[in-house]
Amino acid sequence: MSGKPLGMLINQFKSSITGRPELWEHGLQRLLDARNELVHQFYSRFDFLAPKSIEEALVYLDRQYKESEEWPESFRVQSLVLLLILIDTNPGMAAEYGSYREKLLERLPASVEIVVPRAPTEPCGQVGSSITLKRA
């Protein structure tokens, strides 16, 4: 992992996903959009001296909260998948964390499947397995 920029690792992660990777990218974009809206537009959007506007702000915050409830699980799964990719493609990571690989696989939900070729022929540093998102 050392010496590889984060962007390269993210691109490697994205290139190894089959199925519906746009769902993950869409979720990340939704999180970023929600964060930006809250940070940059929330206070100017509501008049906190008017009771009706305060009620609208609370409704807005409740909606944002409900939408954000799915994100921790999504990021947990993405982190597991990224760790598995790093273990499978980086000898240093494999040496250090390879013993945890099976435990990581067990923690993946049924919606994610790791497919490893029987005889990987790709050079070290290339993705030798693929991730399939089976359901939304």
C-alpha positions in Angstrom: 0.0 0.0 0.0 2.9 2.3 0.6 3.9 4.3 -2.4 0.4 4.0 -4.0 -1.7 7.1 -4.0 -5.2 6.8 -2.6 -6.8 7.6 -6.0 -5.0 4.6 -7.6 -6.3 2.3 -4.8 -9.8 3.7 -5.3 -9.6 3.2 -9.1 -8.4 -0.4 -8.5 -11.3 -0.9 -6.1 -13.8 0.4 -8.7 -12.3 -1.6 -11.5 -12.7 -4.8 -9.6 -16.4 -4.3 -9.0 -19.0 -6.0 -11.2 -22.7 -6.0 -10.9 -24.0 -2.6 -9.7 -21.0 -0.5 -8.6 -23.0 2.7 -9.4 -25.0 2.0 -6.2 -21.8 2.5 -4.1 -20.7 5.5 -6.1 -24.2 7.0 -5.9 -24.3 6.4 -2.1 -21.0 8.2 -1.6 -22.1 11.1 -3.8 -25.4 11.3 -1.7 -23.4 11.5 1.5 -21.1 14.2 0.1 -24.1 16.2 -1.2 -26.0 15.9 2.1 -22.9 17.0 4.0 -22.4 20.0 1.7 -26.0 21.0 1.9 -25.9 20.8 5.7 -22.6 22.7 6.1 -23.1 25.3 3.4 -26.9 25.9 3.0 -28.7 24.8 6.2 -28.5 28.0 8.2 -29.3 30.3 5.3 -32.2 28.1 4.2 -34.3 28.5 7.4 -35.3 31.5 9.5 -34.7 30.4 13.1 -36.7 33.2 14.5 -39.9 32.0 12.9 -41.6 29.0 14.6 -42.8 27.5 11.2 -39.3 27.7 9.8 -37.9 25.9 12.9 -40.5 23.1 12.3 -39.4 22.9 8.7 -35.8 22.7 9.8 -36.6 19.8 12.2 -38.4 18.0 9.4 -35.4 18.5 7.1 -33.0 17.2 9.8 -35.2 14.2 10.5 -35.2 13.3 6.8 -31.5 13.7 6.5 -31.0 11.5 9.6 -33.2 8.7 8.2 -31.4 8.8 4.9 -28.0 8.6 6.6 -28.9 5.5 8.6 -27.8 3.2 5.7 -24.4 4.8 5.3 -22.4 3.2 8.2 -23.3 -0.3 6.9 -22.4 0.7 3.3 -19.1 2.1 4.4 -18.4 -0.9 6.6 -18.9 -3.3 3.6 -16.8 -1.0 1.3 -14.0 -1.1 3.9 -14.1 -4.8 4.1 -14.0 -5.2 0.3 -11.1 -2.7 0.0 -9.1 -4.6 2.7 -9.7 -7.9 0.8 -8.5 -6.3 -2.4 -5.4 -5.0 -0.7 -4.7 -8.4 0.9 -5.2 -10.1 -2.5 -3.0 -7.7 -4.5 -0.3 -6.5 -2.2 2.3 -9.0 -0.9 3.1 -6.8 2.1 -0.6 -6.5 3.1 -1.0 -10.2 2.5 1.9 -11.1 4.8 0.6 -8.8 7.5 -3.1 -9.3 7.3 -3.6 -12.4 5.2 -4.5 -14.4 8.4 -7.6 -12.3 8.7 -8.8 -12.8 5.2 -11.3 -15.6 6.0 -12.8 -13.6 8.9 -13.2 -10.6 6.6 -15.0 -12.8 4.1 -17.4 -14.1 6.7 -18.4 -10.5 7.6 -19.5 -9.7 4.1 -23.3 -9.5 3.5 -25.0 -11.9 1.1 -25.2 -9.0 -1.4 -21.4 -9.1 -2.0 -19.6 -12.0 -3.5 -15.8 -12.3 -4.0 -14.8 -14.3 -7.0 -11.2 -15.5 -7.1 -9.9 -17.1 -10.3 -8.6 -20.7 -9.9 -5.2 -19.9 -11.3 -4.6 -16.2 -11.2 -2.2 -15.2 -14.0 -2.2 -11.5 -13.4 1.1 -10.0 -12.2 1.3 -8.8 -8.6 -0.3 -5.5 -8.1 -3.2 -6.3 -10.5 -6.6 -7.2 -9.3 -6.8 -11.0 -9.3 -10.4 -11.2 -8.0 -13.6 -9.5 -8.7 -16.4 -8.3 -6.4 -20.0 -8.8 -7.5 -22.8 -6.8 -6.0 -25.7 -9.3 -6.3 -28.6 -7.1 -5.1 -29.3 -3.5 -4.3 
